[in-house]
Amino acid sequence: MRAKLGLLITVFALGVAACGGDDPKTETAGKDNAGDARETVKIGALVPLSGDNARFGTEMLNAAQLAADDLNATNGVLGRKIEIVSGDDRCDPDAAGPAADQLAMRGIVGVAGGYCSGAAVPASAALDAKGLPYISAYATNPALTDRGLQTVFRIPGRDDQQAAFAARFLAGPGQARKLAILHNNTLYASYLAERTRSANDELKLGMQIVFFDDISPGQPDYRSTLTAIKSSGADTLYYAGYQAEASVILRQAKELALPARIVGSDATADPSMIDATGAAAEGFVATAALVPELLPRAGTFIQAYTQRFGAQPGPSGVYEYDAVRTLANAIFWAGSTDPKDIIEALRTTRHEGLIGEIAFDAKGDRQSTLYTTAIVRDGKFRPHKKLDARDNWVDG
């Protein structure tokens, strides 16, 4: 197996069609255990295609198809074309397992997907039972990789990492002294909120937590909660949740003249949030892994995606694009489409993606993840504050 070559990286320039990442070599070499060159290599994209998060699942599916098309323009992988096979997990824990089972029956060699942690955890368990690799493109709850499953990998960072970063930012450049924390009661958001609160104590940051509560996702009115936050005397509100609720919160906070600064978690750092919020988004800060606008390698991807699909992609699209190409890279180095060989290759190879180097640790988490903050200025997310190599806050 080529996976035994360890940390080698294959670089293949795809010209205008490529979107900036390094790619697996595409010539047929070695023995492919899954069939001949006339068959496609099927990669599953298990994402929410219905329900409240369907817009983002569709974005991820579009990005997955763009990744496949870019690779197919240079002869695919192992001389075979890549085919994206979609499945709908609805961001629903009850629907995710059956959706994964159905997708597994369609001849896939692995899955790249996962927008909501609550759905990614049962979906990955169902795929693990069938020996299929699962790469999370956007699900960040630690439970995904803390179960000891050897088939599960994650490209974004973990929420315990983000929580510590968020707490440090809030207490530092964020200048929070009296902090309100709000979440939308999903697996992702509730854990992140709790860990941000506990990080304040563990790191002795000195913030006073004056409000901590949850809201129901998808509601049109959060004024009563915002009024309670206003009464708490909070100077800063940290919202752990998704962009849909963040948009409502920002608009209604402006209506109520809420004096607190508002900071959001990584799932709020999406252009759609700005579009839905309008002027009330100005000055909003998100703690996040790098958003597309801040990624030097993502420019061509953003341009290609926007031209093809008529809208600018958010972070979930970038991460899904990299997840598909990481899986394809492992297939090349395995020299095989046998899922067992792909899993071994995922554990021993590196891939240079739009978001930087992607390599996995023993748990399946990405070995290095950079968090930063982005601020809305003139209707776009701009670089804000980050930690430098000496652990000092600097302009992003």
N, C-alpha and C positions, 0 to 999 in steps of 0.2 A: 504493500500500500504506500502511496505517496505521502500519506499522513506521517509516516515515520521520518520524513525529512524535517519534521519539527517546525521550526519557526520561519521557514522560507516564505517569502512573499512574492507572488507572481504579479508583475506589473504589465498591463496590456493597454496601450493607448487606443481609445475608441473614437478619437476625433470629435467631431461636432455631435455625433449621436450619443456619446457617453456623457455621464453627468458627474465626472470628477473623481470617482473612486478607483482604486486599483482592482484588477479583475483576474479571475482564473484564466489560465491559458485555455484555448478553446479547441485545439486540435485533438483528434482522437488518439489516445495513447494509453497503453496498459489495457487491462481486461475490465470491461464493464459487466458486472454480474447481473444486470437487470434487463438486458435485451440488446437489440441491434440499433444502428444509427437511424433507422426509419421511425423508431418510436420516440415519443416525446418524454422528457423528464418532467413529471408532474410535481409541482410545489404547491402546497395548500396555503391559502390566505384566509385565516379564520379571524374575522373581524365583525363588528356590529353593522349589519346592512339593513336593519330595521330598528325601530325604537328611537329614543331620544338622541342617541349618539350615531345615528345612521350616516349623518354627513361626514363624520370623521372616519367611519369605517369605509365609506365610499372613497374618501381621499386615500386611505391606506391601500385599498384595492387598486386604485388608479396607479399609485406609486409602484406597487408590486408588478403591475403589467408593464409599466415603463422600464423597470429593471430587467424584466424578462426580454422585452423588445430590444433593449440596448445590448444584452448578451447575445440574443439571437442574431443580431446584425453582424456578429463576428463568429458565427457558427455555433452558438450555444455553449454547451459544456459536454465534454467527451464526444464531440461531433454530433450531438443531438440537441434539438430545439427544446427550450424550456416552455412549459405550459402552466399557467396559473389557474388553479382550481379553487373557487371561492366557497366559503362556508360562513354562515351567519350565526354568531354567538349571542347577538342582541344585547351584549353587555349584561347578560342575565345569568346568574350562577346556575339556575335550574335548566336553562336552555343550552348552556355551553357544552356540557358533557355529551348529550345526544348529538349536538351539531358536530363535535369532534369525531364521534363514532361514525356518523354518516360520511364525513369527509375522508376518514381513513379507508372506507370501502371503495373509494374512487381511484385507487392506484397511486396515491401520493407517496413520495419518498421522505417527506418532512413538511413542517408547517412553519411559516413566518406570520406572526400576527399578534393579537392581544392588545386591545386598547384599554379595557377596564380590568383591573386586578381581580375583581370579584368573579369575572368570567374566566380569566386566564388560569386561575388556580385549578378549578375542576376540569377545564378543557385539557390542560397539560397532563393531568392525572389520567384522563381517558386515553390520551395518545401514548403516554408512558406504558400503559397496560398492553399496548400493541407494538411497543418497541420503536415508536416513531419519534424522531427528534422534533423539539418544539423550541423555536427562538422567539422570545417575547420582544416585540418591537416597541412597546410602550407601557406595559404593565410593570409597576415599580414596587408593589408590596413585597417585603422580604419573604413572606410565606411561600412565594413562588419557587424560590431556590433553597429555602431552608429545610425542605422535606427530604433531602438526600436523593432525589431522583436524578439518575445519571443521564437522562434524555433531555433535560430542561436547561435552557440557556437564556440569558437576558442581555440585551444591548444597552438599554438606559441604566441609570444608577438606581440605587435602592432608596426607599423612603426614609430609612434611618439615617442614611448619608445626607439626604436633602434636609431632613429636620434639623440636624446639627448645623448645617450651613445656614439655613433660614434663621435659626435662633441667633446665631452669631451676627448675621446681617442686621436683623431687627434691633439687636442691642447695640450694634456698632453704627455703621453708616445710616441705618434706619432711624436711629435716635429714639427708639421706643422706650418709654419709662413705665407707662401704664398700658398694658397690651390686652386687647380683646382677640380671642381666637374663635373662629367659626368654621364649621365643616359641614359637608352635605350628607354625612352618615353612610357613605359607601365604604367598602373595605379600604380602598386607597386613602380616602380623605380622613376618615376617623383615625386611622393609624398615624398618618402624618401629623394630624393636629395633636394627638396625645404625645407623640415623640417630640414635637416642637416644644410643648409645655414642659416635658420632663428634661429636655436638653437645657432649658433655662436654669433649672436647679442643678443638674449634673455639672454644667460648665460654669456655674456660679456667675451668671451674666447679670443678675440683679434686676431684671424686669419684674414688675408687679403684674400678675395675671388678674385682671379685674373682671373678666367676662370669659366664659367658655361654654359653648352650646353648639347645637346642630340645627340645620334646617332640612326641609324635605326638598329633594331635587325637583326641578321642573315646575316650580310654583311661580305665579306671576307677581306676587307681592311679598316682600320681606320687610315691609316698613315697621311692623311691630318689633321685630328682632333688632333692627337698626336703631329704633327709638330706645330700646333697652341698652344697647351699646352706648348710645349718646349719654344716657343717664349714668352709666358706669364711670364716666370720666376718662375713658380710654383715649389716648392720644394716637394710637395706631391699631388698625384692624388687620389681622392676618387671616386670609380666607384660604382654607385648604379645600379644593373642590375643582369643578370643571368650569369651562368658560361660559356656559349658558347662564348659570346662576351668578357668576361674577359680573356679567353684563347687567343683569337686573339690579344687583347690589350697588353697582357704581352709579347707575342712573338714579336710583331712589335715594342713595346717600347724598347725592347732589341736591335733590329736591328737599331733603330734610336738613340741609346745611350741616351735615355731620362733620365735626371738626377733625375727626381722626384721619390720618393718612391710611390709605388702603394698599396692602401688599397681598399678592396672590401666589399660589403654588404653581408648579410647572405646567399643570394642565390648563391653566388660564392663559398661558403665553402663546396665543394663537391669533392670527390675523382676523379670524371670524369674530373674536371677542370685541376687537376695535370696531369692526363694521357694525356690529349690533348695538354698540354702546354710544358711538358718536363722540361728541366733544367731552362727555363725562369721563371718557377713558384717559384723557390727557393727564399725565403725571403718574398714572398707575404703574406700579413696579411688580414684576414677577420674579420669584426665585426659580431658576430653571437650569436644566442642562442647556446647552447652546441651541438657541432657536435658529431657523434657517438663515435669517438675515445676518446672523453673527458668524456664520460658518464660511470661511474663505473658499472651501472646495464646493460649496453648494450652489454657487451662482448659475452654473450651466444647468443644473437640475431644476432650479426654480424657473429659469427661462423656458426649458423644454416642457415642464409640467404646465406652466401657465399657457403656453401656446397651444398645447394639445387639449387641455381640459377647461380653459377659460377662466381659471381662478388661481390665485397664488396658494401654494401648499403651506400647511402648517408643520409643526415639528413631527407629528405622527406620520406624515407622508415621508419625510426625510428618513426617519428611523425604520419605516417599513421597507423603503428602497434598500437601505443598507442590510436589513435582515435577510432579504431575498438574495442579495449578492454574497452575503456571508455564507449562506447555505450552499449556493452554487460554488463558491470557492472551496468549501469542504468536500463537495462532490468531486471536484477536479483532483484535489490532493489525495482523496481516497482512491481515485481511479475506479470508482464503483458507485452504483446507486443503491447498494444494499444499505438499509438504514443503520445497521450495526457499524458498518465501515464509516458512514458519514458521521455518526456520533463520535467515533474515535478521532476522526479528523478534526471535528469541531473542538475537541479538547487539546489538540496539539498544534494547531496552525494559527496564523494571524492573518487578518485581512485589513487593508487600509481603506476605510470607507469615507463617506462624506463627513462623518462626525469625528474622524480620526482613527487611530488604531483600535481594532477590535480583536481582543483575545480574552479567553475565559479562564477563570480560576477553578479550583477544585469543585466549588459549589455550582458553577455555571454562570456566575456573575462576571460582568466585564471587569477586567483587571484594573483599568484606570478610567475614572469618570470625572470630568471637570464641571463644577457648578459655577454659575455666574448669576448676575441679575440683569434684567432688561427693563427699560423704562419707555413708556409711550410718549413720544415727542412728535408733534406735527403728524399725528395719525399713523405712526409706525413704531414698532419696537426698535429701540436703539440700545447700544451697549451702555451699561450703568456702572456697577461696581463689581469687582472680583478680588479674589485673594491671589497675591503673587507668590513666587517661589519661596519667599521668606515669611509667608503667612501674614502679610500686611495687606490691608484694603487699598486698592488702587482703582483708578478709573478703568472701565472696561474697554 
